[in-house]
Amino acid sequence: MNLILLGAPGAGKGTQAEIVCDKLGIPAISTGNILREAVKNGTEMGLKAKSFMDSGALVPDDVIIGIIKERLAQPDCEKGFILDGVPRTVAQAEALEQMGVAIDKVVDLEVADEVIMRRLSGRRVCSACGASYHLEFKPSREPDRCDRCSGPLIVRKDDEPATVRDRLAAYHEQTEPLVDFYRQRGKLVVVEGQDTIADTTALLLKALEA
């Protein structure tokens, strides 16, 4: 099954992608990971991407889609794949179609903005060992100290409220139009994000069977 997972930053796409991959035995492919891999392996598209990244410029759509096509040609994608975080725009989705990448279903993982704000702004990371915590869902035993190494806990730049608001605004403007794009093609299934990961997974797997 060839899948795309849509959803705002903090909706839980990465977590759900990992779970579904294990269940279906297919790889999860995220833009960041395959970009880094293509650059490291020195593929044709990876070298093109590196030239943009080195100059601080955004990697253009045709290079991103080229790297995805390279990745999807690998043997582990024969049974299917999950694209997580790509396409980001309608232009990228159209480029995928033009390259002949067939998609079976597109899952829109819907979580309200205020829930995402609560999830992300409550995250804390140990500045020493990188362990993750959450003020509400996974608090450390001692406030602002890591359980593992007693290092100080910090708020990552990505999790600061102002940054989260900017990321959500960018998602609504650039990526949310993909919901209608795939709905018109009859590929879209909507999954309402639940309070627990397991409940969301159950709804997601049910939607894939439909």
C-alpha positions as CSV (number, residue, x, y, z in Angstrom):
1,M,0.0,0.0,0.0
2,N,1.4,3.4,-1.0
3,L,0.4,6.0,1.6
4,I,0.8,9.7,2.3
5,L,0.4,11.0,5.9
6,L,-0.8,14.6,6.2
7,G,-1.2,16.6,9.4
8,A,0.0,19.7,11.1
9,P,3.4,19.7,13.0
10,G,2.8,18.0,16.3
11,A,-0.2,16.0,15.1
12,G,1.7,12.8,15.7
13,K,2.5,11.8,12.0
14,G,6.0,10.5,12.8
15,T,4.8,8.3,15.6
16,Q,1.9,6.9,13.6
17,A,4.1,6.3,10.5
18,E,6.5,4.2,12.6
19,I,3.6,2.1,14.0
20,V,1.9,1.6,10.7
21,C,5.2,0.7,9.0
22,D,5.8,-2.1,11.6
23,K,2.2,-3.4,11.1
24,L,2.4,-3.4,7.3
25,G,6.1,-4.1,6.8
26,I,6.7,-1.1,4.7
27,P,9.2,1.8,5.1
28,A,8.4,5.3,6.4
29,I,10.0,8.0,4.2
30,S,10.4,11.5,5.6
31,T,11.8,14.3,3.6
32,G,14.5,15.2,6.2
33,N,15.8,11.7,6.4
34,I,16.0,11.0,2.7
35,L,17.6,14.4,2.0
36,R,20.3,13.7,4.5
37,E,20.7,10.2,3.1
38,A,20.9,11.3,-0.6
39,V,23.5,14.0,0.3
40,K,25.6,11.5,2.3
41,N,25.4,8.9,-0.5
42,G,26.3,11.4,-3.1
43,T,23.5,10.5,-5.5
44,E,22.9,12.8,-8.5
45,M,19.9,14.4,-6.8
46,G,21.7,14.5,-3.4
47,L,24.5,16.5,-4.9
48,K,22.0,18.9,-6.4
49,A,20.3,19.3,-3.1
50,K,23.6,19.9,-1.3
51,S,24.4,22.8,-3.6
52,F,21.2,24.5,-2.5
53,M,21.6,23.6,1.2
54,D,25.2,24.8,1.3
55,S,24.2,28.2,0.0
56,G,21.3,28.4,2.6
57,A,18.6,28.2,-0.1
58,L,15.5,26.1,0.0
59,V,15.8,22.9,-2.0
60,P,13.5,23.3,-5.0
61,D,10.5,21.0,-5.6
62,D,11.9,19.2,-8.6
63,V,15.0,18.2,-6.6
64,I,12.9,17.1,-3.6
65,I,10.6,15.0,-5.8
66,G,13.7,13.6,-7.7
67,I,15.2,12.4,-4.4
68,I,11.8,10.8,-3.4
69,K,11.7,9.0,-6.8
70,E,15.2,7.7,-6.2
71,R,14.2,6.4,-2.8
72,L,11.0,4.8,-4.0
73,A,12.9,2.8,-6.6
74,Q,14.8,0.9,-3.8
75,P,13.8,-2.7,-3.2
76,D,12.3,-2.2,0.3
77,C,9.5,0.0,-1.3
78,E,8.2,-2.8,-3.5
79,K,5.4,-3.7,-1.1
80,G,4.6,0.0,-0.5
81,F,5.6,3.0,1.6
82,I,4.5,5.9,3.8
83,L,5.4,9.4,2.8
84,D,5.6,11.5,6.0
85,G,6.0,15.3,5.5
86,V,6.0,15.2,1.7
87,P,4.3,16.4,-0.4
88,R,4.2,19.8,1.4
89,T,2.5,21.7,-1.4
90,V,0.1,21.1,-4.2
91,A,2.9,21.8,-6.6
92,Q,4.9,18.9,-5.1
93,A,1.8,16.6,-5.2
94,E,1.4,17.4,-8.9
95,A,5.1,16.7,-9.5
96,L,4.6,13.3,-7.8
97,E,1.7,12.5,-10.2
98,Q,3.7,13.6,-13.2
99,M,6.6,11.3,-12.2
100,G,4.1,8.4,-12.1
101,V,4.2,7.8,-8.4
102,A,1.0,6.0,-7.6
103,I,-0.7,6.7,-4.2
104,D,-3.4,4.4,-2.8
105,K,-4.6,6.5,0.2
106,V,-3.9,9.8,1.8
107,V,-4.5,10.0,5.6
108,D,-5.3,13.4,7.0
109,L,-4.5,13.2,10.8
110,E,-6.6,16.1,12.2
111,V,-5.7,17.6,15.6
112,A,-7.0,21.0,16.7
113,D,-4.4,23.9,16.8
114,E,-4.9,24.5,20.6
115,V,-4.2,20.8,21.3
116,I,-1.0,21.0,19.2
117,M,0.1,24.2,21.1
118,R,-0.4,22.3,24.4
119,R,1.5,19.3,23.1
120,L,4.5,21.1,21.7
121,S,4.9,24.0,24.1
122,G,5.0,21.4,27.0
123,R,7.9,19.5,25.5
124,R,11.2,19.6,27.3
125,V,14.6,18.1,26.2
126,C,17.7,17.4,28.3
127,S,20.5,19.6,27.1
128,A,23.0,17.0,28.2
129,C,21.7,13.6,27.0
130,G,18.8,14.5,24.7
131,A,16.1,12.6,26.7
132,S,12.5,13.9,26.0
133,Y,9.9,14.9,28.6
134,H,6.5,16.7,28.7
135,L,5.2,18.9,31.5
136,E,1.8,17.3,31.2
137,F,2.2,13.8,29.6
138,K,5.7,12.7,30.7
139,P,7.0,15.0,33.5
140,S,10.5,14.5,35.0
141,R,10.6,13.5,38.7
142,E,12.5,16.7,39.6
143,P,11.3,19.9,37.9
144,D,13.6,21.0,35.0
145,R,16.1,18.2,35.6
146,C,16.6,15.0,33.6
147,D,15.7,11.7,35.3
148,R,18.6,10.0,33.5
149,C,21.5,12.3,34.0
150,S,20.3,15.3,36.1
151,G,21.1,17.6,33.2
152,P,19.0,20.8,32.8
153,L,15.8,20.5,30.7
154,I,15.3,23.1,28.0
155,V,12.6,24.2,25.5
156,R,13.8,23.6,21.9
157,K,13.4,26.6,19.5
158,D,10.9,24.5,17.5
159,D,8.7,24.1,20.6
160,E,8.6,27.8,21.6
161,P,5.0,29.1,21.4
162,A,5.8,31.8,18.8
163,T,7.6,29.2,16.6
164,V,4.8,26.7,17.0
165,R,2.3,29.4,15.9
166,D,4.4,30.2,12.8
167,R,4.8,26.5,11.9
168,L,1.0,26.0,12.2
169,A,0.3,29.1,10.1
170,A,2.7,27.8,7.4
171,Y,1.0,24.4,7.5
172,H,-2.5,25.9,7.0
173,E,-1.3,28.1,4.2
174,Q,1.0,25.8,2.2
175,T,0.1,22.2,3.1
176,E,-3.6,22.1,4.1
177,P,-4.8,22.7,0.5
178,L,-3.5,19.1,-0.2
179,V,-6.6,17.9,1.8
180,D,-8.9,19.1,-1.0
181,F,-6.5,18.1,-3.7
182,Y,-6.6,14.5,-2.6
183,R,-10.3,14.6,-1.7
184,Q,-11.1,15.5,-5.3
185,R,-9.1,12.5,-6.4
186,G,-11.0,10.2,-4.1
187,K,-7.9,9.2,-2.1
188,L,-8.5,11.0,1.2
189,V,-9.4,9.5,4.5
190,V,-9.7,11.6,7.6
191,V,-8.6,10.4,11.1
192,E,-9.4,12.5,14.2
193,G,-6.3,12.5,16.5
194,Q,-7.2,11.0,19.9
195,D,-5.8,11.7,23.4
196,T,-3.8,8.5,23.3
197,I,-1.5,7.1,20.6
198,A,-3.1,3.7,20.7
199,D,-6.6,5.1,20.1
200,T,-5.4,7.2,17.1
201,T,-3.6,4.1,15.7
202,A,-6.8,2.0,16.0
203,L,-8.8,4.6,14.0
204,L,-6.0,4.9,11.4
205,L,-5.7,1.2,10.8
206,K,-9.5,1.0,10.5
207,A,-9.5,3.8,7.9
208,L,-6.8,2.0,5.9
209,E,-9.0,-1.2,5.8
210,A,-12.1,0.7,4.5
